[in-house]
Amino acid sequence: MEILLKNLTKKFPNRNKSQGGYIVAVDHVDLTIPDGKLVGLLGPSGCGKSTALNLISGLEKPTEGQIIFGDRDVTDITPQERGVGLVFQSYALYPHLNVERNIRFPLENLKGKDKLTKEEMAKRVMEVAKLVEIDDYLERRPSELSGGQQQRVAIARALVKNACVLLLDEPLSNLDARLRLQTREEIRRIQKQTNITTVFVTHDQDEAMSICDLIAVMNNGAVMQMGRPQDVYDDPSSLFVAKFLGTPPINVFNGHIGDGGLYIGKDRVFDLAGQQRAERDVFVAIRPEGFIPDDNGKLICTPGRIEVLGRDVSILSGHEALISDTGLIRSIVDSDAVKMSEGRQLTFSLKKHKVFVFDRESELRIPFEVRDE
């Protein structure tokens, strides 16, 4: 089931009544969620991703815009009629019911032509229980399950109605690190097996990038960029997207284009091809894996320390043009490729495809081309 959001907007009245006006939670979003794909809505707290999910589910009514499932406009249709399965961060299981009855509960509320017999309900419950691998726990109550098992029960309950869309709102936030890793792989397996269109809301970039077919990075109620996770990481359209994706985070510097070159502080790191020579102040961002230790490198950094990570080495250094709360550049290099001692001046050459330039005012990406030597 393809989901199409057209000019979707949600405004809430300002809680401070003396100020009046509205808070815009979702701001004129146009988004296509392809049929059968797992799409992540990714962004910081307050960016509008959960509100967008609530609009898709029907729990919130949009101020403007349309929501279309396939060829059906569902903007004014109730959640029950949309055919969605919704999984909350808190699981929202009934503590006094066992697993079987928790899963069966949505089926008991079906009326008219959709009403099922007890045998049909039992069959459907067993099918989804086997799908999420909890068929051995049907007689247990939620308190007798682990966090990951409870999350599977919540997913089974969402799927048992033969939902055409699965909506997951921060489904892993209450799990410890080991269970988060295991459960996100389970979510991906279930989505692949059912081929159900799935929208996955998270603030965790690792979750989104590891299991999603597509990610939509949101900020201030708007979609900043959408694409395949690796494509968005490799080709960010704005400084916000570049900074939000990546662990360790991208290194950002005050830079300048002038005299035919790209400068980081006083260091001329690249000679630019013909059309990129107009003088302007810019931000230069470099992924941690974009640094190459090089005695003849153009970026000259003050010494810091070296962290041995096993396969890789993290080199911490400083630079006068760096924009950072910690004041440290973090560069990740192969442990076999670097032989250096702490306390010495560091020089780096840079991988062109790991360096991004952004306009100082709009913070939008500026393409640049390096002159062949």
N, C-alpha and C positions, 0 to 999 in steps of 0.2 A: 504494500500500500504506500504510494508516494504521498508525502505531506508537503503542501505548498503554503507558505506564509506570505501574504501580500500586504505590505504597508502596515504590518502589525504594530499596534501601539497600545500601551497601557499606562494610564495616569492615575495616581492615587491622590486624594486631597491632602494637602500639607497638614501634618499633625499640629503644627503651630498655627492655630486659627488666626492669631493676630497678624501673621504674615500673609495669610491667604494663599491662593494659587495652588499649583499641583506639583507633585513629584513624578517625574517621568521615569518609570521602571523599565519599560521596553519602548524603544524609540524608532518607529517606522522601519521595522525589520522586514526585509525581503529575503526569503530563504527557501531553498528546495532540499528536502530530505528524500533521497532516492529510495525506491521500493527495495526492501530486503537488505538495506544497509544499516550498520551500527554507526550512528553519528553522535559525536560528543559536543555538548555545549560547554565550553571551557572558559573560565575567567575568574577573577578575584571575587571575594565576597561583595555583594551589593551591585554586581554588574548587570543583573537582570535575567540570569540564566534560569533560575528556579521559577521566576514569574512567567518566563516564556513557556516553560514546561507546563505550568498550571493553566496557561491559556490554551495550549494544545489539548490538554486533558479535558477542558471545560470547567475546571474548578474556579477559574477567573473568566470574566467576560471582557473582551477587548474594548478599549475606548474607540479605536479606529481599526480598520483593516479586515482581512478575511483569513480564514483557516479552511483549507480544502484538503480532504482525504480522497485521493484518487480523482474522480470526477464529481465528488459530492461536497457541497459547501456545508461545513458543520459549524460555522461560526455561532449560530444561535441554537444549536442542538445540545441537549443535556449530556453530561458525561456518560450516563447509562446507555445512551443511544449511539455513542461514537464508536464503541467497540474497542476501547483502550484498556490496557492493564497498567496499573500504576503501582510502583514499588517505592515506598518512602524510606527515608534515612533511618527512621526508628523502627522499621519492620511493621509496626501496627498490628501485631498478632493478638488474638483473643487469648488471654492467659488461662481462662477456665476451660477452653476447648482443646482437644488433642489435635495433632497435626492433620489427621484425616478430616476432621470437622472444620478446621481452619481453611483448608483448601476447598472443601465442599460448600462453604458458606455462600459464595456468590451464586452458585447454581441453585440454591434453595430459594433465591429471590427472583428467579426467572418466572415470568407469567405468560399466560396465553399460549400461543403457538410455540414459544421457546421453552415452555415448561418441560422438565425431564422427569422420567421415572427414577425410582431409587436405584434400579439396576444400571441405568444409563449414567447417573451421577457417579456411582461407584466405579464404573468402568473408566470414566473420564478422569476421576481423581487418581486412579492407579496409573493411568497413562502419563500424566504430568509428574507424578511422584517418581516414576521410573526415569523420566527424562532428566529430572534434577537430582536423581540418585538419593532420594530420601524415602524410598518405599519400605525400608526396614524400620522406619521410625514413626509410622502412622499412628501408633497408639500412645506415643509420648506427648507430653504437654510442652509448650515453648520453654518453660524453665528448666526442662531436662535436656535441652539442646545447646550446642555451642553457638556462638554468634554466626559463624558461617552457615550452620545448618538452619538457623532461624531465617537467614537471608534467602536460602533456597526455598523454604516454605513460602515466604512472601512472593518470590518469583513464580512458584507453582500456582499460588492463588491468583496471581495476575494473568497467568496463561490459561487457566482452566476454562475460562469462558470462550476459548477460541478467539482471543483478542487479535485484532489485525495490526495493532500498534502497541509496543511495549515502552513505557516511560519509566526511567530510573532516576530518582532524585537523590544524589549523593549516597548511593547504596552501600558504599564501603567505609564510610566515615567512622562508624562505630566499631570497626574491627581492628585488631592489632596487626602489626606489619606483616607477619607470616600469613595470617588469614586473608588479609587484603590481596596479597599476591595470588593466593590459591583461588579466592572467590572471583577475582576479576577474570581469571582464565576460565572458570566455570561459566561466567556470564557470556563470554565469547563463544564457548562451546555450545551453549544452549541457543544462542542467537544464530549461529551457523547451522545448527541442526534443524531449527524451526524455520529459518529464513524469514523471521518476523522483522519488520521495520522497527528499529529501536533508537530511542533518543536517550542519551546517557549524560546526565548533568554532573559535573565535577569541577572542583578547583584544583585538582591534582593533575598536573601535566603528564606525569609518568603513567597514570592510569589511562588517560585519554589517548596518549600517543601509542601505548602498547596494544590496545585492543580495538580502537575505532578505525573504521574505514575512512571516515572524514571527520575533521574537527572544525568547529566554528568558534573562533576566539572572540569573546564579547568584552566590552567595556562601556560603562555609562549607558547601558541599555541598547547599544548598537553592536552589530556584527562587524568586527574590524577586518577579519579575513577568514575565508573558508577554503579548505582543500585537504588533500591527503596529508597526514601528519608530517611525513618526511619533507614534502614539498613546502609546507608552511614553515617548517624549521629552516630549510635551506634557502628559502626565498621570502623572508618576511616583508610585508608591505609597509610597515610602520615601526617606529622605535618601540612602541608599546608591545607589539607582537614579538619583536626580537628579544626584548627583556623578559617577557613572560615565559617564553619557551626556552628550555635548556637548563641542565644541571651539570656542573656549576653554571651560574648565570653568565650571560654575555658581558664582556668588558666594554664599557662605554667611555669615550674620550672626547674632549673638546678638540675639534679639528678645523682645518682651513684648506680651501682650494685656492691656489694662486701660483703665479709664475710657472704654470704648466705642471704643477705637482700637487699631490695630496699630502698634507702635513698633519701629524699628531704632535701638538705642541710645536717644538722647534725641529722635530725630526721629519724629514722628507721621506715618506715610506714608499711612495710610488710616483713614477713619472706618468702623466696622463696623456692619452691620445687627444688629437686635435680639438674636438668640440667641447671638451670638459674643462676648459681653461679659464672660464669666467670666475673672477674672485668672489668668494663667499665663505662665510663661517658655517661650519657643519658639525654634526655629531658623527664620530667614527666608532663603529661597534665591531668587536672582534670576538668570535667564538673562542672558548678556551683551547680547542683543538686546532686553532688557526695559527699558532705560534711555532716557529722552527728555530731552535737554538743555533745561532750562526755567528761566528766571530766577525763576519763582515756584514752582519745584519744592519738595517737602517733604523730600527726602533731600539733606542738605548734606554735601559731601565736601571733603576737603583736596586741594589741587592736586597734580597729578602731571605726566605728560607725554602727548603726543599722538603716535600712530604712524599714519602715512598708509599705507593698504593699497591705495590705488587707488580702487575703487568705494566702499569703506567706510573709516571711521576708527576706530581703537581708542583709546579714552580711558582712560588709567590714572590712578587717583585713590586716595585713602585714606579710611578711616572707622574710628573708634574701636571700633565693634562688629564689624568684619570678622574672620572666622576664616579665616586664610590663611597658608600658609608664606611667601609673598612679601610679604604686607602690602599688596597692591594689588588694587583693584577693576578688572576689565577690562570695559568696556562697548563694544559695537560699534554704531555709528550710521552712517547714510548720510552720505557726505562732503559732499553738497549741503545737508544739514540742520544742519550745525554750523559756526559761525564763532566761534572762540574762540582766545585766546592762552594759551600755557603760563604757569603760575605764578599763575593767579587761582583763587579759590574756585569750586567747581563745584556746581551744584544740578540735581537731576534730579526729574522726575515719573516714575512707573513704570507699565508696562503690566500691568494686573491679571492677565491670563492668562499672564504670564511670571513671576509671583511665586508661590512655594509656601511653605506654613507647615507645620512638622513638630514633633511633640511632642518635648520635650527629653529625655525618658526613653526612650521606645520608638523614636523617630526615624521614626514612621509619619506619614503625611500627615494634616493637619487641614484640612478644607474651611473656607473662609471666604467671606463675602459682604460686599461693599463697599456702604455706604449711599449711595443716590443723593443727589447734591447738589442 
